[in-house]
Amino acid sequence: MRTPAIFLNELSLTADRELGSEELLPYVLATLEAAREAKRLRPGLVVVGGLVGVVFGNGPHTFASVLCGADYREEWRSLRELDQSSPYDPHDWTTPSGLEEVRFQGSSGIGMLRALENRSAVLSFAFRQIWDPPKLRATRLKLDELGAVVPKEVEIPNLAKPEHTPIHEEFIQEIGIDLSQSSIIYEGHGFVLRMYFNDHNPPHFHVMAQNNTSETLARFRIDNLDQLTQSASLRSSVRRSVIEWADGRREALMGCWRQCREHRHPARLE
């Protein structure tokens, strides 16, 4: 499992005009709360981009000038926890790629590119309304084998407000999980079941579509088959089929869970 990381959206650090520290404060607090909620969902989560040292706007302003006073001790503690380690060198993560680029409203976004590369999200400050949505629509430009630039429209999960975090709950819990460190335990009846190595409790399995085994549609507990999470793509007919199939196989599913917790591939179930 890789270090679970989200990426600072460096394009969101400026506003349309110079803002004072009091004007910046509500946006900074909203972004920090979104990040803190994400870390509660995904322990060990870090923010790549050096949060403590960022400069806001044209002021310039920093966290020190915005979060001044004893009222924000908890926010400073959260900053240190989110900033404490990174899978990237402090300068390496901002190095652009010569083979691909992500452009958002005419600007190249390194944080967005890194988020796409790592199946992750960006952390934004909504000083401008363009950073309000929970998903950012951008264009990924990539060179093909013949050297031609191929554009592709993409959506990048965005955390800029506390209400963004529950929208991306399932996605956040899977950040940093290496699909190679998992096991498909069943495939058929219109769905695929997967378990991840050393996954978190309670014992559960992930339901995927047969045509896309990298995106979780839902998670179910093994002991009582309660549904833990669900995406809008899960059809009720698939949900019924999953429960009917799993109901008589709970003991076998627990055996698969124990093996995956030990980083061993279990045999597929029928």
C-alpha positions in Angstrom: 0.0 0.0 0.0 1.4 3.4 -1.0 1.3 6.4 1.3 -2.3 7.7 1.0 -1.9 11.3 -0.3 -3.9 14.1 -1.8 -2.3 16.9 -3.7 -2.3 20.7 -3.1 -4.1 22.5 -5.9 -1.5 25.2 -6.4 -3.8 27.1 -8.8 -6.2 27.8 -6.0 -3.9 29.8 -3.9 -4.7 33.1 -5.5 -7.9 35.2 -5.7 -9.3 37.6 -8.3 -8.1 40.5 -6.0 -5.9 40.9 -3.0 -7.7 39.6 0.1 -6.9 40.5 3.7 -6.2 37.8 6.3 -9.8 38.2 7.7 -11.3 37.6 4.2 -9.0 34.6 3.7 -9.8 33.0 7.0 -13.2 31.3 6.3 -11.9 29.7 3.1 -8.8 28.5 4.9 -10.8 27.0 7.7 -13.2 25.3 5.3 -10.3 23.7 3.4 -8.6 22.6 6.6 -11.8 21.0 7.9 -12.3 19.2 4.6 -8.7 17.8 4.9 -9.2 16.8 8.6 -12.4 15.0 7.7 -10.6 13.2 4.9 -7.9 12.1 7.3 -10.5 10.7 9.7 -11.8 8.6 6.9 -8.3 7.6 5.7 -5.8 7.5 8.6 -2.3 8.3 7.5 -3.4 10.7 4.8 -0.9 13.4 3.9 -1.1 16.5 1.7 1.7 16.7 -0.9 2.7 20.3 -1.5 4.0 21.7 1.7 0.9 23.2 3.4 2.7 25.0 6.2 4.8 27.0 3.8 2.2 28.0 1.2 1.6 31.7 0.4 -1.9 32.9 -0.3 -2.9 35.5 -2.9 -0.8 38.5 -3.8 -0.5 39.8 -0.2 1.3 37.7 0.5 -0.4 35.9 3.4 0.6 32.6 5.0 -1.1 30.3 7.5 0.8 32.2 10.2 -0.8 35.5 9.3 -4.3 34.0 8.8 -4.4 31.5 11.7 -3.0 33.9 14.3 -4.2 33.6 17.9 -4.8 30.9 20.4 -8.2 29.9 18.9 -6.5 27.9 16.1 -4.3 25.5 18.0 -6.3 22.5 16.7 -5.9 23.8 13.1 -2.1 24.1 13.5 -1.9 20.5 14.9 -3.9 19.3 11.9 -1.5 21.1 9.6 1.5 19.4 11.1 -0.2 16.0 10.9 -1.2 16.5 7.2 2.3 17.9 6.4 4.4 15.5 8.4 5.5 13.2 5.6 5.2 12.9 1.8 5.9 10.2 -0.8 7.5 13.0 -2.9 10.6 15.0 -2.5 9.5 18.6 -1.6 10.4 19.9 -5.0 10.0 16.8 -7.2 6.2 16.8 -7.1 6.0 20.1 -8.9 8.2 19.0 -11.8 6.1 19.1 -14.9 6.0 16.1 -17.3 7.1 16.4 -20.9 4.6 13.7 -22.0 1.4 14.9 -20.4 -0.3 17.9 -18.8 -3.6 18.8 -17.1 -5.1 22.1 -18.1 -7.9 23.9 -16.2 -9.3 27.1 -17.7 -6.1 27.8 -19.6 -3.7 27.0 -16.8 -1.5 24.0 -16.3 -2.1 22.3 -12.9 0.7 20.1 -11.5 -1.4 19.1 -8.4 -4.2 18.0 -10.7 -1.8 16.0 -12.8 -0.4 14.3 -9.8 -3.9 13.5 -8.5 -4.8 11.8 -11.8 -1.5 9.9 -11.9 -2.2 8.5 -8.3 -6.0 8.0 -8.5 -6.2 10.7 -5.8 -7.8 14.1 -5.2 -6.8 17.8 -4.9 -7.0 20.0 -1.9 -8.2 23.5 -3.0 -8.9 26.9 -1.4 -12.1 28.3 -2.8 -11.0 32.0 -2.9 -12.6 31.9 -6.4 -15.9 30.2 -7.2 -14.2 28.0 -9.8 -12.9 25.9 -6.9 -16.4 25.4 -5.3 -17.4 22.2 -7.1 -16.7 18.8 -5.5 -15.3 17.7 -8.9 -13.2 19.8 -11.2 -13.5 19.3 -15.0 -10.2 19.6 -16.8 -8.4 18.4 -19.9 -5.6 15.9 -19.8 -3.2 16.2 -22.7 -1.0 13.2 -23.4 1.4 12.3 -26.2 0.6 9.1 -28.0 3.1 6.7 -29.5 3.3 8.8 -32.7 4.0 12.0 -30.8 0.5 13.5 -31.3 -1.2 15.3 -28.5 -4.4 13.5 -27.4 -6.8 15.5 -25.3 -9.2 13.8 -22.9 -11.8 15.4 -20.6 -11.4 14.3 -17.0 -13.0 14.9 -13.6 -10.8 15.3 -10.5 -12.2 14.9 -7.0 -11.9 18.2 -5.2 -11.8 19.0 -1.4 -12.4 22.6 -0.6 -15.3 22.5 1.8 -16.3 20.1 4.6 -19.3 19.0 2.6 -17.1 17.7 -0.2 -15.6 15.0 2.0 -18.7 12.8 2.5 -19.3 13.1 -1.3 -16.0 11.4 -1.9 -16.0 9.1 1.2 -15.6 5.8 -0.8 -13.0 7.3 -3.0 -11.0 8.7 -0.1 -10.9 5.3 1.7 -9.3 3.8 -1.4 -6.6 6.4 -1.9 -3.2 4.8 -1.9 -4.5 1.2 -2.2 -2.5 -0.7 -4.8 -4.8 -2.8 -6.9 -2.0 -5.4 -7.4 -2.2 -5.9 -3.6 -5.6 -7.3 -3.8 -7.5 -10.4 -4.8 -10.6 -10.9 -6.9 -12.5 -13.6 -5.1 -15.5 -13.9 -7.3 -16.6 -12.9 -10.8 -20.0 -13.5 -12.3 -23.7 -12.6 -12.3 -22.9 -9.1 -13.4 -20.4 -8.1 -10.6 -17.0 -8.8 -9.3 -16.0 -9.1 -5.6 -12.5 -8.0 -4.5 -10.7 -7.9 -1.2 -7.6 -5.8 -0.4 -4.6 -7.1 1.4 -4.4 -5.9 5.0 -7.6 -3.9 4.7 -9.2 -2.1 7.7 -11.9 -3.7 9.9 -14.7 -4.6 10.0 -14.2 -7.6 7.6 -15.8 -6.6 4.3 -15.7 -7.1 0.6 -15.8 -4.6 -2.3 -18.3 -4.9 -5.2 -17.1 -3.8 -8.7 -18.7 -3.8 -12.1 -17.4 -6.5 -14.4 -16.3 -3.9 -17.0 -14.4 -1.8 -14.4 -12.7 -3.7 -11.5 -10.8 -0.6 -10.3 -13.9 1.3 -9.0 -15.8 0.2 -6.0 -19.6 0.3 -6.3 -20.3 -0.7 -2.7 -18.8 -2.4 0.3 -20.6 -5.0 2.4 -19.8 -6.4 5.9 -19.2 -10.1 5.8 -20.9 -11.0 9.2 -24.3 -9.5 8.5 -24.1 -8.3 4.9 -24.9 -4.8 5.9 -24.0 -2.3 3.2 -21.3 0.1 4.4 -21.0 2.4 1.4 -22.6 2.8 -2.0 -22.0 4.7 -5.2 -24.8 6.0 -7.5 -23.7 3.4 -10.1 -24.9 0.4 -8.0 -28.1 -1.0 -9.4 -30.7 -2.4 -7.0 -30.7 -5.7 -9.0 -26.9 -6.1 -8.6 -27.3 -5.3 -4.8 -29.8 -8.1 -4.5 -27.7 -10.6 -6.5 -24.7 -9.8 -4.3 -26.6 -10.4 -1.1 -28.2 -13.6 -2.4 -24.8 -14.9 -3.5 -22.9 -14.0 -0.3 -25.6 -15.1 2.2 -24.6 -18.8 2.1 -20.8 -18.1 1.8 -20.1 -16.0 4.8 -17.7 -18.6 6.3 -15.8 -18.9 3.1 -15.7 -15.1 2.8 -14.2 -14.8 6.3 -11.6 -17.3 5.2 -10.7 -15.1 2.2 -10.6 -12.1 4.5 -8.1 -13.8 6.9 -5.9 -14.8 4.0 -5.9 -11.3 2.5 -5.1 -9.8 5.9 -2.0 -12.0 5.8 -1.1 -10.8 2.3 -2.0 -14.1 0.8 -4.2 -14.7 -2.3 -7.1 -16.9 -1.5 -8.7 -19.2 -4.0 -11.6 -17.9 -5.9 -15.1 -18.8 -4.7 -17.7 -20.4 -6.9 
